[in-house]
C-alpha cells in the first residue's frame, strides 16, 4: 500500500512498528525503516511511506515554531536547532537514542500539557546529542528562505481548503504572485511532482479515507471530490493504487 506524499510545516518523528516499512524522501530513492529505528524529519520535507497492511508507523508532529523565537533562540535550543537543520535530509536513528525514545513512547500522551512538552524536549535533546544515525537523502530540496516557506504554506493551505473543488492553477499562482510557468517550476521543486498530479494524488488520498470510514457510494465520492464521473474516479484510482475502490474498501473492512 502506498501512502501519498505528505508535506508538513512542522517536524515529524516516525517510529516503524511490526515489519518495518520503506520511505521515499522527495524524489530520492526509497529507504528501509527497520523496526527499532526512529526517523526524524525537519519541517517542509516531502515524504511518502510505502508499507503493507500488516505494518504500522507511529508518528509525532512537533510544532516548535509556535513557541516563538524568544524561546527557541535560547542556548538550550542550539543543539536542537542544529538537529532541525540536518533533519531536512532525513535522520534515521538507531542504537541507544532510538531505544530510549521507544522506551518512553508509550507514556507520551497526545495532549497539550507540560508533561507532554517536556517529553518532546527530552526526545529532541536526546536525538541532538546522538551520533548513531544515518543521513538518508542529502540534498533534499527544502524551503529555507521566508519567501519559500510562505509559498509552500499558501499553496498547501489553499489545496486543503479547495480539494472538493476544481483547483485552477492560475488562481493559486496569483496568490503567490508568480506567473503560471514560474509557479509550476517552483511547485514541482518543493512538492515533488507537477501541480495537477499532486492535486490528483490528494483526491485519491481523500477517496481512500472515505472508502475506509464511510458507506458512501463511488458516485457520491466522485461528486464530493469533483471528479467528472464515477468511472473517471474508478479509472484514476486503479491507475494510482493498483487496485479497485471496491477491493480497497473490502480489504480495509476486514482489517
C-alpha contacts under 8 A as a table, 3 or more apart, distances in Angstrom:
res1	aa1	res2	aa2	distance
1	X	50	X	6.16
1	X	51	X	5.55
1	X	52	X	5.36
1	X	53	X	6.90
1	X	241	X	7.56
2	X	48	X	7.59
2	X	49	X	6.42
2	X	50	X	4.78
2	X	51	X	6.54
2	X	241	X	7.22
3	X	48	X	5.97
3	X	49	X	5.42
3	X	50	X	6.22
3	X	205	X	7.58
4	X	48	X	5.81
4	X	49	X	7.49
4	X	201	X	6.37
4	X	202	X	7.08
4	X	205	X	6.42
5	X	46	X	6.26
5	X	47	X	5.16
5	X	48	X	4.23
5	X	49	X	7.43
6	X	46	X	5.57
6	X	47	X	5.45
6	X	48	X	6.30
7	X	44	X	5.73
7	X	45	X	5.98
7	X	46	X	4.69
7	X	47	X	6.86
7	X	156	X	7.99
7	X	191	X	7.29
8	X	11	X	7.49
8	X	43	X	6.14
8	X	44	X	5.22
8	X	45	X	6.90
8	X	46	X	7.51
9	X	43	X	4.96
9	X	44	X	5.13
9	X	153	X	7.18
10	X	42	X	6.87
10	X	43	X	4.24
10	X	44	X	6.76
10	X	61	X	6.50
10	X	62	X	5.85
10	X	63	X	5.32
10	X	64	X	7.65
10	X	65	X	7.89
11	X	40	X	7.48
11	X	41	X	5.58
11	X	42	X	4.56
11	X	43	X	4.49
11	X	44	X	7.79
11	X	61	X	5.79
11	X	62	X	4.99
11	X	63	X	6.63
11	X	84	X	7.92
12	X	40	X	5.95
12	X	41	X	5.05
12	X	42	X	6.59
12	X	43	X	7.32
12	X	59	X	6.86
12	X	60	X	5.79
12	X	61	X	4.85
12	X	62	X	6.19
13	X	38	X	7.04
13	X	39	X	5.74
13	X	40	X	4.80
13	X	41	X	6.44
13	X	59	X	5.54
13	X	60	X	5.05
13	X	61	X	6.54
13	X	62	X	7.77
14	X	38	X	5.91
14	X	39	X	5.05
14	X	40	X	6.58
14	X	57	X	6.41
14	X	58	X	5.77
14	X	59	X	4.59
14	X	60	X	6.66
15	X	35	X	7.69
15	X	36	X	7.55
15	X	37	X	6.53
15	X	38	X	5.01
15	X	39	X	6.52
15	X	57	X	5.46
15	X	58	X	5.03
15	X	59	X	6.30
16	X	19	X	7.84
16	X	20	X	5.10
16	X	21	X	6.42
16	X	33	X	6.42
16	X	34	X	6.61
16	X	35	X	5.39
16	X	36	X	7.16
16	X	37	X	6.93
16	X	38	X	7.28
16	X	55	X	7.75
16	X	56	X	6.11
16	X	57	X	4.32
16	X	58	X	6.36
17	X	20	X	5.49
17	X	35	X	5.36
17	X	36	X	7.51
17	X	55	X	6.29
17	X	56	X	5.17
17	X	57	X	5.60
17	X	58	X	7.26
18	X	35	X	6.39
18	X	54	X	7.42
18	X	55	X	5.38
18	X	56	X	6.49
19	X	34	X	7.48
19	X	35	X	6.50
19	X	54	X	7.29
19	X	55	X	5.33
19	X	56	X	7.84
20	X	32	X	7.56
20	X	33	X	5.67
20	X	34	X	4.71
20	X	35	X	4.86
20	X	51	X	7.76
20	X	55	X	6.18
20	X	56	X	7.34
20	X	57	X	7.85
21	X	32	X	5.95
21	X	33	X	5.25
21	X	34	X	6.66
21	X	49	X	7.27
21	X	50	X	6.24
21	X	51	X	4.98
21	X	52	X	7.68
21	X	55	X	6.85
21	X	56	X	7.82
21	X	57	X	7.84
22	X	30	X	6.35
22	X	31	X	5.40
22	X	32	X	4.29
22	X	33	X	5.52
22	X	49	X	5.99
22	X	50	X	5.06
22	X	51	X	6.21
23	X	30	X	5.33
23	X	31	X	5.31
23	X	32	X	6.40
23	X	33	X	7.10
23	X	47	X	6.86
23	X	48	X	5.61
23	X	49	X	4.56
23	X	50	X	5.79
24	X	27	X	7.10
24	X	28	X	6.23
24	X	29	X	6.05
24	X	30	X	4.32
24	X	31	X	6.38
24	X	47	X	5.62
24	X	48	X	5.10
24	X	49	X	6.50
24	X	50	X	7.71
25	X	28	X	5.54
25	X	29	X	7.37
25	X	30	X	7.09
25	X	45	X	7.33
25	X	46	X	5.94
25	X	47	X	4.50
25	X	48	X	6.54
25	X	90	X	7.68
25	X	137	X	6.81
25	X	140	X	7.49
26	X	45	X	7.26
26	X	46	X	5.05
26	X	47	X	5.75
26	X	48	X	7.87
26	X	140	X	6.68
26	X	141	X	7.52
26	X	191	X	7.47
26	X	192	X	5.66
27	X	192	X	6.01
28	X	137	X	6.70
28	X	140	X	7.90
31	X	136	X	7.14
33	X	37	X	6.60
33	X	39	X	7.83
33	X	92	X	7.81
34	X	37	X	5.75
36	X	94	X	6.95
36	X	98	X	6.82
36	X	99	X	6.93
36	X	102	X	7.65
37	X	92	X	6.64
37	X	93	X	5.65
37	X	94	X	4.93
37	X	95	X	7.95
37	X	98	X	5.79
37	X	99	X	7.91
38	X	92	X	5.75
38	X	93	X	5.05
38	X	94	X	6.56
38	X	98	X	5.58
39	X	90	X	6.82
39	X	91	X	5.67
39	X	92	X	4.42
39	X	93	X	6.07
40	X	87	X	6.10
40	X	90	X	5.97
40	X	91	X	5.22
40	X	92	X	6.45
40	X	93	X	7.74
41	X	45	X	6.59
41	X	84	X	7.80
41	X	87	X	4.88
41	X	88	X	5.95
41	X	89	X	7.40
41	X	90	X	5.13
41	X	91	X	6.71
42	X	45	X	6.23
42	X	84	X	5.30
42	X	85	X	7.00
42	X	86	X	7.66
42	X	87	X	4.63
42	X	88	X	4.90
42	X	90	X	7.49
43	X	84	X	7.88
43	X	88	X	7.29
44	X	88	X	7.82
44	X	142	X	6.05
44	X	143	X	6.74
45	X	88	X	6.09
45	X	140	X	7.84
45	X	141	X	7.91
45	X	142	X	6.15
46	X	190	X	7.60
46	X	191	X	6.50
46	X	192	X	7.35
51	X	55	X	6.34
51	X	56	X	7.87
52	X	55	X	5.53
53	X	56	X	7.68
62	X	120	X	7.82
63	X	66	X	5.88
63	X	67	X	7.86
64	X	67	X	5.53
64	X	68	X	7.65
64	X	72	X	7.40
65	X	68	X	5.76
65	X	69	X	7.58
65	X	72	X	7.86
67	X	70	X	7.88
67	X	71	X	6.15
67	X	72	X	6.82
68	X	71	X	5.70
68	X	72	X	6.35
69	X	72	X	5.08
69	X	73	X	5.29
70	X	73	X	5.59
70	X	74	X	6.93
71	X	74	X	5.71
72	X	76	X	8.00
72	X	77	X	5.64
72	X	81	X	7.84
73	X	77	X	6.37
73	X	78	X	7.39
74	X	77	X	5.67
74	X	78	X	7.15
75	X	78	X	5.35
76	X	79	X	7.32
76	X	80	X	7.93
77	X	80	X	4.96
77	X	81	X	5.82
78	X	81	X	5.17
78	X	82	X	6.35
79	X	82	X	5.10
79	X	83	X	6.23
79	X	125	X	7.29
79	X	128	X	5.64
79	X	129	X	7.48
80	X	83	X	4.86
80	X	84	X	6.25
80	X	124	X	6.25
80	X	125	X	6.21
80	X	128	X	5.62
81	X	84	X	4.98
81	X	85	X	6.40
82	X	85	X	5.07
82	X	86	X	6.36
82	X	128	X	7.60
83	X	86	X	5.21
83	X	87	X	5.94
83	X	127	X	7.66
83	X	128	X	5.52
84	X	87	X	5.10
84	X	88	X	7.15
85	X	88	X	6.19
86	X	89	X	6.21
86	X	90	X	7.53
86	X	91	X	7.43
87	X	90	X	4.94
87	X	91	X	5.58
88	X	140	X	6.57
88	X	142	X	6.67
89	X	135	X	6.20
89	X	136	X	6.05
89	X	137	X	4.75
89	X	138	X	4.91
89	X	139	X	6.64
89	X	140	X	5.60
90	X	135	X	5.87
90	X	136	X	5.33
90	X	137	X	6.23
90	X	138	X	7.98
91	X	133	X	6.15
91	X	134	X	5.77
91	X	135	X	4.96
91	X	136	X	6.35
92	X	133	X	5.20
92	X	134	X	5.15
92	X	135	X	6.50
92	X	136	X	7.05
93	X	97	X	7.00
93	X	98	X	5.75
93	X	127	X	7.71
93	X	132	X	5.89
93	X	133	X	4.17
93	X	134	X	6.61
94	X	97	X	6.46
94	X	98	X	4.86
94	X	99	X	7.24
94	X	132	X	5.88
94	X	133	X	6.01
95	X	98	X	5.62
95	X	99	X	6.20
95	X	132	X	6.26
96	X	99	X	5.03
96	X	100	X	6.03
96	X	132	X	7.98
97	X	100	X	5.22
97	X	101	X	6.35
97	X	126	X	6.25
97	X	127	X	6.32
97	X	130	X	6.32
97	X	132	X	7.54
98	X	101	X	5.24
98	X	102	X	6.23
99	X	102	X	5.17
99	X	103	X	6.14
100	X	103	X	4.99
100	X	104	X	6.50
101	X	104	X	5.38
101	X	105	X	5.85
101	X	123	X	6.39
102	X	105	X	4.97
102	X	106	X	7.58
103	X	106	X	7.10
104	X	107	X	5.60
104	X	108	X	6.75
105	X	108	X	5.22
106	X	109	X	7.79
108	X	116	X	6.27
108	X	119	X	7.05
109	X	116	X	6.37
110	X	116	X	7.45
111	X	116	X	6.82
112	X	116	X	6.34
112	X	117	X	7.15
113	X	116	X	5.16
113	X	117	X	6.22
114	X	117	X	5.09
114	X	118	X	6.08
115	X	118	X	5.25
115	X	119	X	6.17
116	X	119	X	5.13
116	X	120	X	6.32
117	X	120	X	5.13
117	X	121	X	6.30
118	X	121	X	5.03
118	X	122	X	6.08
119	X	122	X	4.93
119	X	123	X	6.22
120	X	123	X	5.05
120	X	124	X	6.26
121	X	124	X	5.14
121	X	125	X	5.98
122	X	125	X	5.12
122	X	126	X	6.03
123	X	126	X	5.11
123	X	127	X	6.25
124	X	127	X	5.14
124	X	128	X	6.03
125	X	128	X	5.01
125	X	129	X	6.29
126	X	129	X	5.35
126	X	130	X	6.36
127	X	130	X	5.19
130	X	133	X	7.50
135	X	138	X	6.71
137	X	140	X	5.94
141	X	189	X	6.90
141	X	190	X	6.14
142	X	190	X	6.42
143	X	148	X	5.09
143	X	149	X	5.43
143	X	152	X	7.79
143	X	190	X	7.20
144	X	148	X	6.47
144	X	149	X	6.47
145	X	148	X	5.26
145	X	149	X	6.27
146	X	149	X	5.13
146	X	150	X	6.02
147	X	150	X	5.03
147	X	151	X	6.07
148	X	151	X	5.04
148	X	152	X	6.36
149	X	152	X	5.21
149	X	153	X	6.16
150	X	153	X	5.14
150	X	154	X	6.05
151	X	154	X	5.34
151	X	155	X	6.21
151	X	176	X	6.16
152	X	155	X	5.26
152	X	156	X	5.98
152	X	190	X	7.75
153	X	156	X	5.26
153	X	157	X	6.02
154	X	157	X	5.34
154	X	158	X	6.11
154	X	175	X	7.65
154	X	176	X	7.36
155	X	158	X	5.17
155	X	159	X	6.16
155	X	172	X	6.84
155	X	176	X	7.92
156	X	159	X	5.27
156	X	160	X	6.18
157	X	160	X	5.15
157	X	161	X	6.25
158	X	161	X	5.21
158	X	162	X	6.14
158	X	172	X	7.48
159	X	162	X	5.21
159	X	163	X	5.64
159	X	167	X	7.41
159	X	199	X	7.44
160	X	163	X	5.60
161	X	164	X	7.93
162	X	165	X	5.22
162	X	166	X	7.36
162	X	167	X	6.53
163	X	166	X	7.46
163	X	167	X	7.24
163	X	199	X	7.53
163	X	202	X	7.68
163	X	203	X	6.77
163	X	225	X	6.77
164	X	224	X	6.04
164	X	225	X	4.37
164	X	226	X	5.69
165	X	225	X	6.81
165	X	226	X	5.78
166	X	226	X	6.75
167	X	171	X	7.86
167	X	172	X	7.85
168	X	171	X	5.49
168	X	172	X	6.73
169	X	172	X	5.18
169	X	173	X	6.02
169	X	180	X	7.04
169	X	195	X	7.54
170	X	173	X	5.03
170	X	174	X	6.11
170	X	179	X	7.86
170	X	180	X	5.94
171	X	174	X	5.14
171	X	175	X	6.50
172	X	175	X	5.14
172	X	176	X	6.72
173	X	176	X	5.26
173	X	177	X	6.24
173	X	178	X	5.34
173	X	179	X	6.18
173	X	180	X	5.71
173	X	183	X	5.66
174	X	177	X	4.84
174	X	178	X	5.98
174	X	179	X	7.17
175	X	178	X	7.80
176	X	183	X	7.87
178	X	182	X	6.00
178	X	183	X	5.62
179	X	182	X	5.26
179	X	183	X	5.93
180	X	183	X	4.98
180	X	184	X	6.04
181	X	184	X	5.15
181	X	185	X	6.37
182	X	185	X	5.17
182	X	186	X	6.19
183	X	186	X	5.19
183	X	187	X	5.85
184	X	187	X	5.12
184	X	188	X	6.13
184	X	194	X	6.72
184	X	195	X	6.62
185	X	188	X	5.45
185	X	189	X	6.31
186	X	189	X	5.13
186	X	190	X	6.53
187	X	190	X	5.52
187	X	191	X	5.68
187	X	192	X	7.64
187	X	193	X	7.61
187	X	194	X	6.96
187	X	195	X	6.62
188	X	191	X	5.21
188	X	192	X	5.00
188	X	193	X	4.78
188	X	194	X	5.14
188	X	195	X	6.92
189	X	192	X	5.80
189	X	193	X	7.61
191	X	194	X	7.87
191	X	198	X	7.71
193	X	197	X	6.40
193	X	198	X	6.12
194	X	197	X	5.36
194	X	198	X	6.22
195	X	198	X	5.19
195	X	199	X	6.30
196	X	199	X	5.04
196	X	200	X	6.16
197	X	200	X	5.10
197	X	201	X	6.20
198	X	201	X	5.11
198	X	202	X	6.27
199	X	202	X	5.14
199	X	203	X	6.28
200	X	203	X	5.04
200	X	204	X	6.27
201	X	204	X	5.13
201	X	205	X	6.15
201	X	240	X	7.85
202	X	205	X	4.91
202	X	206	X	6.23
203	X	206	X	5.01
203	X	207	X	6.14
203	X	225	X	6.61
204	X	207	X	4.77
204	X	208	X	6.22
204	X	237	X	6.43
204	X	240	X	7.97
205	X	208	X	5.19
205	X	209	X	6.50
206	X	209	X	5.07
206	X	210	X	6.29
207	X	210	X	5.12
207	X	211	X	6.08
207	X	221	X	6.83
207	X	225	X	7.94
208	X	211	X	5.10
208	X	212	X	6.23
208	X	245	X	7.90
208	X	248	X	7.77
208	X	249	X	7.99
209	X	212	X	5.23
209	X	213	X	6.07
210	X	213	X	5.18
210	X	214	X	5.34
210	X	215	X	7.86
210	X	216	X	7.27
210	X	221	X	7.41
211	X	214	X	5.85
211	X	215	X	6.99
211	X	216	X	7.23
211	X	245	X	7.34
211	X	248	X	7.60
211	X	249	X	5.42
212	X	249	X	5.87
212	X	252	X	6.28
212	X	253	X	7.09
216	X	220	X	5.89
216	X	221	X	6.34
217	X	220	X	5.14
217	X	221	X	6.28
218	X	221	X	5.05
218	X	222	X	6.01
218	X	230	X	5.82
218	X	233	X	7.83
218	X	234	X	7.92
218	X	245	X	7.73
219	X	222	X	5.02
219	X	223	X	6.23
219	X	229	X	6.93
219	X	230	X	4.75
220	X	223	X	5.15
220	X	224	X	6.15
221	X	224	X	5.00
221	X	225	X	6.13
221	X	230	X	7.92
222	X	225	X	5.31
222	X	226	X	5.90
222	X	227	X	4.94
222	X	228	X	7.31
222	X	229	X	6.07
222	X	230	X	5.40
222	X	233	X	6.14
223	X	226	X	5.03
223	X	227	X	6.12
223	X	228	X	7.76
223	X	229	X	7.28
223	X	230	X	7.93
224	X	227	X	7.89
227	X	230	X	7.21
227	X	232	X	6.59
227	X	233	X	6.17
228	X	232	X	6.11
228	X	233	X	7.72
229	X	232	X	5.11
229	X	233	X	6.47
230	X	233	X	5.09
230	X	234	X	6.08
231	X	234	X	4.88
231	X	235	X	6.10
232	X	235	X	5.27
232	X	236	X	6.16
233	X	236	X	5.12
233	X	237	X	5.86
234	X	237	X	5.15
234	X	238	X	6.15
234	X	244	X	6.80
234	X	245	X	6.79
235	X	238	X	5.30
235	X	239	X	6.26
236	X	239	X	5.16
236	X	240	X	6.26
237	X	240	X	5.32
237	X	241	X	5.67
237	X	242	X	7.46
237	X	243	X	7.29
237	X	244	X	6.60
237	X	245	X	6.81
238	X	241	X	5.39
238	X	242	X	4.88
238	X	243	X	4.96
238	X	244	X	5.22
238	X	245	X	7.52
239	X	242	X	5.61
239	X	243	X	7.79
241	X	244	X	7.66
243	X	247	X	6.46
243	X	248	X	6.63
244	X	247	X	5.21
244	X	248	X	6.13
245	X	248	X	4.97
245	X	249	X	6.08
246	X	249	X	5.19
246	X	250	X	6.11
247	X	250	X	5.06
247	X	251	X	6.08
248	X	251	X	5.31
248	X	252	X	6.33
249	X	252	X	5.26
249	X	253	X	6.08
250	X	253	X	5.11
250	X	254	X	6.52
251	X	254	X	5.46
251	X	255	X	6.55
252	X	255	X	4.99
